[in-house]
Amino acid sequence: MKMAVNTDLSSSLASVLSRISTVSAIAGRTVRLVAVSKTKPIDMIVTAYELGQRNFGENYILEKCPDIKWHFIGHLQRNKVNKVLDVPNLYLVETIDSEKLAEAVNSSWGRRKKTDHLKVMVQINTSEEESKSGCSKCDASRLVKYVIEKCSQLQFMGLMTIGSLDHNLKDGPNPDFKALVQCKDDVCRELELDNQSVELSMGMSGDFEHAIEQGSTSVRVGSTIFGARSYPDKPKQKTEHSKDVVDKLDSLSLQEKQLAKDAV
């Protein structure tokens, strides 16, 4: 059974990477794949790592994967900042959505006396849904400026959005993707940033190719690689892996979990 799972995972990962390669070649840019492994067994993460995948949207301590790069992609509460930043191999926090959160992350990272800056993205609520986290589009430049000028321990990498998950591409380009691209253009113009150096994290299992066509440089793909998520009736129940896990970092709001459940 394990051999079959590994074969399926290998095939799925190779397929996603091939699709990304095809679309990114046409778009003329390099695109990062973040494999979102939430609710999946650790063994599947290790298998994907052994197949060459390095960027993951989940956060475990995995001694078998010394070069792994963890991306925090859930809603980050200020009282959880220290736990998140304690995770070894934390590579990028994609969900900075306020000055207070940026300051908390900056201060916490500074206390760790790290030699490298912590990479961060600013999350934008492009769909303007109350159920979703992220700063408003009109506040994007102000928040990015704050991160760049006031947060000396952080390195601004780009913008991120979850976006609408029920958009039908038959109706045209996803308006959230277009909105994030426009937001990036506005931020770069207002703050005099190099447009090419600012990344865009958008696109998931159901629309990552379209997201790349629209300008994404980082896609977050879960179910297409690992299979559909499974949520236990008691999410706080301990599992056999609990001693090996620092923090599952699955802190999307309840509304976001419901929205993202079938799409990532």
C-alpha positions, -999 to +999 in steps of 0.1 A: +000+000+000+028+024+009+045+017-024+013+025-043+009+058-023+045+067-031+040+059-068+008+080-069+025+109-051+055+108-075+032+108-105+011+136-092+041+158-082+057+152-116+025+162-134+021+194-114+057+204-120+054+197-157+022+218-159+039+246-141+070+244-163+049+245-195+029+276-184+058+294-168+079+290-200+052+307-220+048+334-194+086+339-193+091+337-156+103+313-129+075+300-107+079+284-073+057+254-062+047+254-026+033+219-018+005+223+007+005+191+028-020+200+056-037+171+073-014+146+054+009+121+071+045+131+076+056+102+054+041+119+024+060+151+031+093+131+034+085+113+001+078+145-017+111+159-003+130+128-015+115+134-049+131+169-049+104+191-036+117+217-011+090+244-005+061+232+017+031+250+032+032+231+064+056+232+093+070+201+111+104+193+126+117+168+101+153+157+106+152+137+074+147+169+054+175+193+063+170+216+033+132+219+035+117+254+033+086+260+053+061+286+042+035+299+067+004+304+047-024+306+073-038+335+093-012+344+119-023+357+152+001+378+172+000+354+202+012+326+179+041+345+164+068+330+187+056+294+180+057+300+143+092+316+143+105+288+165+100+263+136+134+253+121+138+260+084+110+286+084+116+302+050+087+326+044+057+341+062+032+349+035+004+364+056+015+397+071-018+417+071-012+446+096+014+469+110+009+454+145+016+419+132+046+430+112+060+447+143+054+415+164+071+393+138+100+418+134+106+420+171+104+383+177+128+375+148+152+402+161+153+386+196+165+354+179+197+371+167+194+355+133+220+364+106+194+364+078+163+385+075+130+367+077+113+367+043+077+379+044+048+387+021+019+411+026-015+394+023-041+413+004-079+406+008-085+411-030-121+397-028-129+420+001-148+392+019-152+397+056-144+360+061-109+363+048-078+378+062-056+403+045-052+441+044-074+461+020-061+470-014-061+507-005-038+500+025-013+478+006+013+505-001+012+518+035+017+483+049+045+474+025+062+507+032+060+500+069+076+466+065+104+480+043+111+511+064+102+501+100+109+463+102+147+459+100+146+422+106+122+414+077+127+412+040+097+421+019+092+396-009+059+403-024+021+401-022-002+371-015-039+365-019-063+336-013-089+351-036-123+338-046-124+300-047-156+296-067-147+317-098-156+300-131-129+307-157-155+305-184-165+339-171-131+353-178-099+359-158-101+356-120-108+392-108-088+385-076-057+377-096-061+408-117-066+428-086-034+415-070-014+423-102-029+458-102-021+461-065+015+451-072+018+477-100+004+504-077+027+495-048+057+495-070+048+528-086+040+545-053+071+532-034+094+532-064+101+494-062+114+472-090+083+455-104+102+425-114+116+419-080+082+418-062+066+383-061+030+373-063+017+343-044-016+333-059-032+302-074-040+268-059-049+233-071-079+243-092-064+274-109-026+275-106-020+275-143-044+304-148-027+322-119+006+318-136-008+332-168-021+362-148+013+369-132+019+345-103+054+336-093+044+312-065+016+287-064+002+268-035-009+233-045-022+207-022-049+182-032-036+178-068-004+165-053-014+148-020-051+140-026-081+155-009-078+167+026-093+148+055-104+167+085-110+147+117-141+153+138-119+165+166-091+185+151-074+190+184-071+153+191-035+141+195-021+118+168+007+094+169+029+121+154+022+147+180+056+144+197+073+152+164+053+182+156+061+217+169+031+233+155+008+223+127+005+260+118-029+253+103-043+286+116-066+296+088-098+311+102-127+287+104-142+305+074-110+302+054-108+265+062-142+259+049-135+279+018-102+263+011-112+228+021-118+215-014-097+239-034-062+235-022 
